[in-house]
Amino acid sequence: MSTNSIEKLKNVIASLTAPEGCPWDKEQTPLTLCDSVIEEAFELVEAIRADDRQEVLEELGDVMFLLLFIAQRYEESGDFKFADAVDSAAAKMIRRHPHVFADAKVEDQEELLRNWEKIKRSEKKGDKKIFDSLPKGLPPMLKAYRINSKAARSGFTYESDEQCIEQLQSEWNEWNSALESGNKEAITEEFGDYLFTLIELGRRKGIKANSALDTTNNKFLDRFAKMEDLAKKQGKDLSEMNLIEQNELWEQVK
């Protein structure tokens, strides 16, 4: 991205928020734009996972527009400029990568991530705990992954994958016991424990649970849509077919 491209987009935003600009844009604040940032970020992620390059290009532009929009509002109030945020990010990345920009040596990626956490905590003033930087609004599955990841960087994790698998089996047994008890609160709690451990096992295998589940969701939706098409070709309504008939269609689309 060239400097001219950024300036062009900043000028567009300035025109939209000028006295004679767009009534909606003029009313927006960093706070009112929060939901838009989240929505556009999800659309960008969806485009990337779908490997739709043209859509990625468009969604990247939408996210950049919002980031510049928010930065302009803070600049107008005298808090900081967009350039300050960019300079801060550059300085932070240099500071957190001493193995690239300084003489630090790391043996492997685990040590690299542990160093990252140490540097990150040292940047914060006061008595900061390991999970203080964890965003409270993260979706639960993504949050579970980040919790396990941060705990591991602090050395608090299973010594081997085998131990994690053993714990997963133990959580499965506890969930089954809860099911037998019929206690809904215990069932929910044990189900959560099982998911949390499963997410950690996936992390140890290099799998991000949120991304993996999203892929499975999309695969199911695609197959189900094809089932509906097959049923329609047979002159039937999928929802009115019995389970045996539906399973036959499922096997066909697989």
C-alpha positions as CSV (number, residue, x, y, z in Angstrom):
1,M,0.0,0.0,0.0
2,S,1.5,3.4,-1.0
3,T,1.4,6.5,1.1
4,N,-0.8,8.1,-1.6
5,S,-3.4,5.3,-1.2
6,I,-3.6,5.9,2.5
7,E,-3.9,9.7,2.0
8,K,-6.6,9.1,-0.7
9,L,-8.7,7.0,1.8
10,K,-8.1,9.6,4.6
11,N,-9.3,12.3,2.3
12,V,-12.5,10.3,1.5
13,I,-13.2,10.0,5.2
14,A,-12.5,13.7,5.7
15,S,-15.1,14.5,3.0
16,L,-17.7,12.1,4.5
17,T,-17.3,13.7,8.0
18,A,-17.1,17.3,6.8
19,P,-20.1,19.6,7.6
20,E,-21.5,19.1,4.1
21,G,-20.7,15.3,4.2
22,C,-22.7,12.2,5.0
23,P,-25.2,12.6,7.9
24,W,-24.5,9.1,9.1
25,D,-20.7,9.3,8.9
26,K,-20.7,12.6,10.7
27,E,-22.4,11.1,13.7
28,Q,-20.0,8.2,14.1
29,T,-17.5,7.9,17.0
30,P,-14.9,5.2,17.9
31,L,-17.5,3.6,20.2
32,T,-20.3,3.5,17.6
33,L,-17.9,2.0,15.1
34,C,-16.9,-1.0,17.3
35,D,-19.6,-3.3,16.0
36,S,-18.7,-2.5,12.4
37,V,-15.0,-3.4,13.1
38,I,-16.1,-6.8,14.5
39,E,-18.5,-7.5,11.6
40,E,-15.9,-6.5,8.9
41,A,-13.2,-8.5,10.6
42,F,-15.5,-11.6,10.5
43,E,-16.2,-11.0,6.8
44,L,-12.4,-10.7,6.1
45,V,-11.8,-14.0,7.9
46,E,-14.6,-15.7,6.0
47,A,-13.1,-14.5,2.7
48,I,-9.6,-15.7,3.7
49,R,-10.8,-19.1,4.7
50,A,-12.8,-19.4,1.5
51,D,-9.7,-18.4,-0.4
52,D,-11.7,-15.8,-2.3
53,R,-8.9,-13.4,-3.3
54,Q,-11.1,-10.7,-4.7
55,E,-13.3,-10.8,-1.6
56,V,-10.2,-10.6,0.6
57,L,-9.1,-7.5,-1.3
58,E,-12.5,-5.8,-0.8
59,E,-12.8,-6.8,2.9
60,L,-9.2,-5.7,3.6
61,G,-10.2,-2.3,2.2
62,D,-13.3,-2.2,4.4
63,V,-11.3,-3.0,7.6
64,M,-8.7,-0.4,6.6
65,F,-11.4,2.2,6.1
66,L,-12.8,1.7,9.6
67,L,-9.3,1.8,11.2
68,L,-8.5,5.1,9.5
69,F,-12.0,6.4,10.4
70,I,-11.5,5.6,14.1
71,A,-8.0,7.0,14.0
72,Q,-9.3,10.3,12.5
73,R,-11.8,10.7,15.2
74,Y,-9.1,10.3,17.9
75,E,-6.9,12.7,15.9
76,E,-9.7,15.3,15.8
77,S,-10.1,15.1,19.6
78,G,-6.4,15.6,20.0
79,D,-5.6,12.2,21.5
80,F,-3.2,10.9,18.9
81,K,-2.6,10.6,15.1
82,F,-2.8,7.6,12.9
83,A,1.0,7.8,12.4
84,D,1.4,7.5,16.1
85,A,-0.4,4.2,16.1
86,V,1.6,2.9,13.2
87,D,4.9,4.0,14.8
88,S,3.8,2.4,18.1
89,A,3.1,-0.9,16.3
90,A,6.5,-0.9,14.6
91,A,8.3,-0.2,17.8
92,K,6.4,-2.9,19.6
93,M,7.2,-5.5,17.0
94,I,10.9,-4.6,17.0
95,R,10.9,-4.8,20.8
96,R,9.1,-8.1,20.9
97,H,11.4,-9.7,18.3
98,P,14.9,-9.4,19.8
99,H,15.9,-12.6,18.0
100,V,15.4,-10.7,14.7
101,F,16.3,-7.1,15.5
102,A,18.8,-7.7,18.3
103,D,21.3,-10.4,19.4
104,A,18.9,-12.6,21.3
105,K,19.0,-16.3,20.5
106,V,16.1,-18.8,20.8
107,E,16.4,-22.6,20.6
108,D,12.9,-23.3,19.3
109,Q,9.4,-21.8,18.8
110,E,8.4,-22.6,22.4
111,E,11.2,-20.5,23.8
112,L,10.3,-17.7,21.3
113,L,6.7,-17.6,22.6
114,R,7.8,-17.7,26.2
115,N,10.1,-14.7,25.6
116,W,7.2,-12.9,23.8
117,E,5.0,-13.3,26.9
118,K,7.8,-12.1,29.2
119,I,8.5,-9.0,27.1
120,K,4.8,-8.3,26.8
121,R,4.3,-8.4,30.6
122,S,7.4,-6.2,31.1
123,E,5.8,-3.5,28.9
124,K,2.8,-3.1,31.2
125,K,3.0,-0.9,34.2
126,G,2.0,-2.2,37.7
127,D,1.4,-5.7,38.9
128,K,0.2,-7.4,35.7
129,K,-0.9,-11.0,35.7
130,I,-0.5,-13.4,32.8
131,F,-4.1,-13.3,31.6
132,D,-4.7,-9.6,32.1
133,S,-4.1,-9.0,28.4
134,L,-6.7,-11.6,27.3
135,P,-9.6,-9.7,25.7
136,K,-12.8,-10.3,27.7
137,G,-14.9,-10.2,24.6
138,L,-13.3,-13.1,22.7
139,P,-15.7,-15.9,21.6
140,P,-15.5,-18.7,24.2
141,M,-13.8,-21.3,21.9
142,L,-11.1,-18.8,20.8
143,K,-10.7,-17.7,24.4
144,A,-10.1,-21.3,25.5
145,Y,-7.4,-21.7,22.8
146,R,-5.7,-18.4,24.0
147,I,-5.9,-19.4,27.6
148,N,-4.3,-22.8,27.0
149,S,-1.7,-21.1,24.8
150,K,-0.7,-18.5,27.4
151,A,-0.6,-21.1,30.1
152,A,1.7,-23.2,28.1
153,R,4.0,-20.3,27.4
154,S,4.3,-20.0,31.2
155,G,5.2,-23.6,31.5
156,F,1.8,-24.7,32.9
157,T,0.8,-27.5,30.5
158,Y,0.9,-31.2,30.1
159,E,4.4,-32.7,29.8
160,S,3.4,-34.8,26.8
161,D,0.5,-35.2,24.3
162,E,-0.1,-38.6,25.9
163,Q,-0.9,-37.0,29.3
164,C,-3.3,-34.6,27.6
165,I,-5.0,-37.5,25.9
166,E,-5.3,-39.3,29.3
167,Q,-6.9,-36.2,30.7
168,L,-9.3,-36.0,27.8
169,Q,-10.4,-39.6,28.5
170,S,-10.8,-38.7,32.2
171,E,-13.0,-35.7,31.3
172,W,-15.1,-38.0,28.9
173,N,-15.6,-40.4,31.8
174,E,-16.6,-37.6,34.1
175,W,-19.1,-36.3,31.5
176,N,-20.6,-39.8,31.2
177,S,-21.0,-40.0,34.9
178,A,-22.7,-36.6,35.0
179,L,-25.1,-37.8,32.3
180,E,-26.0,-40.9,34.4
181,S,-26.6,-38.6,37.4
182,G,-29.1,-36.5,35.4
183,N,-27.7,-33.3,37.1
184,K,-28.0,-30.7,34.3
185,E,-25.5,-28.3,36.0
186,A,-22.9,-31.1,36.3
187,I,-23.5,-32.2,32.7
188,T,-22.9,-28.7,31.4
189,E,-19.8,-28.2,33.6
190,E,-18.2,-31.6,32.5
191,F,-19.1,-30.9,28.9
192,G,-17.2,-27.6,29.2
193,D,-14.2,-29.3,30.8
194,Y,-14.1,-31.9,28.0
195,L,-14.2,-29.2,25.3
196,F,-11.5,-27.2,27.1
197,T,-9.2,-30.2,27.2
198,L,-10.0,-31.1,23.6
199,I,-9.1,-27.6,22.4
200,E,-5.7,-27.9,24.2
201,L,-5.0,-31.2,22.6
202,G,-5.7,-29.6,19.2
203,R,-3.5,-26.7,20.1
204,R,-0.6,-29.1,20.9
205,K,-1.2,-30.7,17.4
206,G,-1.1,-27.3,15.7
207,I,-4.9,-27.1,15.2
208,K,-6.9,-24.0,16.0
209,A,-10.3,-25.2,17.3
210,N,-12.1,-22.2,16.1
211,S,-10.8,-22.5,12.5
212,A,-11.3,-26.3,12.4
213,L,-14.9,-26.0,13.6
214,D,-15.6,-23.3,11.1
215,T,-14.3,-25.6,8.3
216,T,-16.6,-28.4,9.5
217,N,-19.6,-26.1,9.8
218,N,-19.1,-24.9,6.2
219,K,-18.7,-28.5,5.0
220,F,-21.9,-29.6,6.7
221,L,-23.8,-26.6,5.2
222,D,-22.5,-27.3,1.8
223,R,-23.5,-31.0,2.0
224,F,-26.9,-30.2,3.4
225,A,-27.6,-27.8,0.6
226,K,-26.7,-30.5,-1.9
227,M,-29.1,-32.9,-0.1
228,E,-31.9,-30.4,-0.5
229,D,-31.1,-30.1,-4.2
230,L,-31.2,-33.9,-4.6
231,A,-34.5,-34.1,-2.8
232,K,-35.9,-31.4,-5.0
233,K,-34.9,-33.3,-8.1
234,Q,-36.8,-36.3,-6.8
235,G,-39.8,-34.1,-6.3
236,K,-39.6,-34.3,-2.5
237,D,-39.2,-31.9,0.4
238,L,-36.1,-32.9,2.5
239,S,-37.8,-32.0,5.8
240,E,-40.7,-34.4,5.0
241,M,-38.3,-37.3,4.3
242,N,-37.6,-39.9,7.0
243,L,-34.1,-40.3,8.5
244,I,-33.3,-43.3,6.4
245,E,-34.1,-41.4,3.2
246,Q,-32.1,-38.4,4.4
247,N,-29.1,-40.5,5.3
248,E,-29.2,-42.0,1.8
249,L,-29.0,-38.5,0.3
250,W,-26.2,-37.7,2.8
251,E,-24.1,-40.6,1.6
252,Q,-24.7,-39.6,-2.0
253,V,-23.4,-36.0,-1.5
254,K,-20.4,-37.2,0.5
